Amino acid sequence: MFGLTQTDRDVAGRLSARIGRPVLSNAVDVIVEGTTTKVLNEIFGGATVVETVFSGPGPNIVVARPKSFTAEPGSGGSATVVAVSPPDTGHSGAAVVDSRHEEESSGPKLSEADVIVAGGRGMGSAEGFHVVEEIALRLGAAVGATRAVVDAGWVPYSVQVGQTGKTVKPNVYLACGISGAMQHLVGMKDSGLIIAVNKDEEAPIFGIADLGIVGDVHKVLPKLLEALANR
Ligand SMILES: Cc1cc2nc3c(=O)[nH]c(=O)nc-3n(C[C@H](O)[C@H](O)[C@H](O)COP(=O)(O)OP(=O)(O)OC[C@H]3O[C@@H](n4cnc5c(N)ncnc54)[C@H](O)[C@@H]3O)c2cc1C
């Protein structure tokens, strides 16, 4: 079973071609019953779970969706490690890197953070979004955002949570001015404690929140920031 980095995908695909066995990717669960291996995938933003069973003899190749499995220490294999020098295919140098851009970031990484403070369109503007960043700074948390906010250019794409952004699983997810569209929920629904602030009590985010505050983010969040500053 592989993780879901680009390297993992490359290796899984090449291995699949090499050994002539299929590869199933983006798995959220793998169930082995006797000789049958069943792989579960979520589609339509998590609304439908597809079960796929490998046919034929193993080995079977599965690529896991990030955060779907808890990392556990390996049991220690006994494979022999052989260093291989890649052959010169004559293509190296065909592409030239003419500039490099390092995205500025501070605080914990979104995908590894224990606490995430995320904001949505309800924050009103790029300036309005700053209180989300200040609370995150106070809590030592990472900043997250919805696609609406990223599309508006308030924050970079790297902080987008959801179907076309990152999948996160922090202990605490504070969702501020986020409606809770399925495409957002699929990226954060497995968080430990979900706290939502939204002025609309009918907002779907309250359907998965453990704690909900029905209120205006421009009133609630400055109070939270003040309380954190006085701690
Ligand atoms: C193919 C596809 C992929 C997508 N991928 C993603 C993805 O990866 N991540 C993602 O997030 N979205 C994704 N989307 C977009 C998604 O469908 C929603 O449009 C988006 O998540 C909505 O973002 P939002 O909650 O910030 O905005 P809105 O849905 O506009 O919600 C804003 C919320 O703020 C509340 N609000 C407004 N003012 C205040 C206030 N003053 N105080 C308190 N609450 C307030 C409102 O009540 C509302 O609930 C995708 C869509 C498609 C079609």
The ligand as a Tripos MOL2 file, in Angstrom:
@<TRIPOS>MOLECULE
LIG
   53    58     1     0     0
SMALL
NO_CHARGES

@<TRIPOS>ATOM
      1 C1        -15.4370   20.7470   -8.6190 C.3       1 LIG1
      2 C2        -15.4810   21.6310   -7.4180 C.ar      1 LIG1
      3 C3        -14.4720   21.5250   -6.4880 C.ar      1 LIG1
      4 C4        -14.4770   22.3330   -5.3490 C.ar      1 LIG1
      5 N1        -13.4730   22.2010   -4.4360 N.ar      1 LIG1
      6 C5        -13.5400   22.9160   -3.2990 C.ar      1 LIG1
      7 C6        -12.5440   22.7620   -2.2880 C.ar      1 LIG1
      8 O1        -11.5740   22.0120   -2.4230 O.2       1 LIG1
      9 N2        -12.6840   23.4780   -1.1520 N.ar      1 LIG1
     10 C7        -13.7400   24.3470   -0.9340 C.ar      1 LIG1
     11 O2        -13.8030   24.9690    0.1350 O.2       1 LIG1
     12 N3        -14.6610   24.5130   -1.8870 N.ar      1 LIG1
     13 C8        -14.5900   23.8470   -3.0510 C.ar      1 LIG1
     14 N4        -15.5230   24.0550   -4.0130 N.ar      1 LIG1
     15 C9        -16.4770   25.1770   -3.8470 C.3       1 LIG1
     16 C10       -17.6540   24.8310   -2.9300 C.3       1 LIG1
     17 O3        -18.6720   24.2430   -3.6900 O.3       1 LIG1
     18 C11       -18.2210   26.1170   -2.2640 C.3       1 LIG1
     19 O4        -18.5590   27.0350   -3.2620 O.3       1 LIG1
     20 C12       -17.2340   26.7780   -1.3010 C.3       1 LIG1
     21 O5        -16.7200   25.8370   -0.3870 O.3       1 LIG1
     22 C13       -17.9890   27.8610   -0.5280 C.3       1 LIG1
     23 O6        -17.0710   28.5620    0.2490 O.3       1 LIG1
     24 P1        -17.5560   29.4120    1.4900 P.3       1 LIG1
     25 O7        -18.1740   28.5050    2.5080 O.co2     1 LIG1
     26 O8        -16.4150   30.2670    1.9010 O.co2     1 LIG1
     27 O9        -18.6270   30.4130    0.8580 O.3       1 LIG1
     28 P2        -20.1950   30.4660    0.9050 P.3       1 LIG1
     29 O10       -20.7800   29.1720    0.4970 O.co2     1 LIG1
     30 O11       -20.5870   31.6850    0.1730 O.co2     1 LIG1
     31 O12       -20.5430   30.6330    2.4590 O.3       1 LIG1
     32 C14       -20.2820   31.7430    3.2010 C.3       1 LIG1
     33 C15       -20.8930   31.5210    4.5720 C.3       1 LIG1
     34 O13       -20.5610   32.6180    5.4000 O.3       1 LIG1
     35 C16       -21.6750   32.9320    6.2020 C.3       1 LIG1
     36 N5        -21.5380   34.3460    6.5600 N.ar      1 LIG1
     37 C17       -21.6240   35.4400    5.7470 C.ar      1 LIG1
     38 N6        -21.3690   36.5510    6.4420 N.ar      1 LIG1
     39 C18       -21.1380   36.1660    7.7310 C.ar      1 LIG1
     40 C19       -20.8420   36.8590    8.9280 C.ar      1 LIG1
     41 N7        -20.6800   38.2040    8.9440 N.pl3     1 LIG1
     42 N8        -20.6880   36.1440   10.0700 N.ar      1 LIG1
     43 C20       -20.8400   34.7980   10.0730 C.ar      1 LIG1
     44 N9        -21.1220   34.0720    8.9620 N.ar      1 LIG1
     45 C21       -21.2540   34.7480    7.8100 C.ar      1 LIG1
     46 C22       -22.9010   32.6470    5.3420 C.3       1 LIG1
     47 O14       -24.0310   32.4050    6.1570 O.3       1 LIG1
     48 C23       -22.4260   31.4190    4.5660 C.3       1 LIG1
     49 O15       -22.8310   30.2330    5.2250 O.3       1 LIG1
     50 C24       -15.5350   23.2660   -5.1600 C.ar      1 LIG1
     51 C25       -16.5570   23.3480   -6.1010 C.ar      1 LIG1
     52 C26       -16.5270   22.5560   -7.2190 C.ar      1 LIG1
     53 C27       -17.6430   22.6740   -8.2220 C.3       1 LIG1
@<TRIPOS>BOND
     1     1     2 1
     2     2     3 ar
     3     2    52 ar
     4     3     4 ar
     5     4     5 ar
     6     4    50 ar
     7     5     6 ar
     8     6     7 ar
     9     6    13 1
    10     7     8 2
    11     7     9 ar
    12     9    10 ar
    13    10    11 2
    14    10    12 ar
    15    12    13 ar
    16    13    14 ar
    17    14    15 1
    18    14    50 ar
    19    15    16 1
    20    16    17 1
    21    16    18 1
    22    18    19 1
    23    18    20 1
    24    20    21 1
    25    20    22 1
    26    22    23 1
    27    23    24 1
    28    24    25 2
    29    24    26 1
    30    24    27 1
    31    27    28 1
    32    28    29 2
    33    28    30 1
    34    28    31 1
    35    31    32 1
    36    32    33 1
    37    33    34 1
    38    33    48 1
    39    34    35 1
    40    35    36 1
    41    35    46 1
    42    36    37 ar
    43    36    45 ar
    44    37    38 ar
    45    38    39 ar
    46    39    40 ar
    47    39    45 ar
    48    40    41 1
    49    40    42 ar
    50    42    43 ar
    51    43    44 ar
    52    44    45 ar
    53    46    47 1
    54    46    48 1
    55    48    49 1
    56    50    51 ar
    57    51    52 ar
    58    52    53 1
@<TRIPOS>SUBSTRUCTURE
     1 LIG1         1 GROUP 0 **** ****
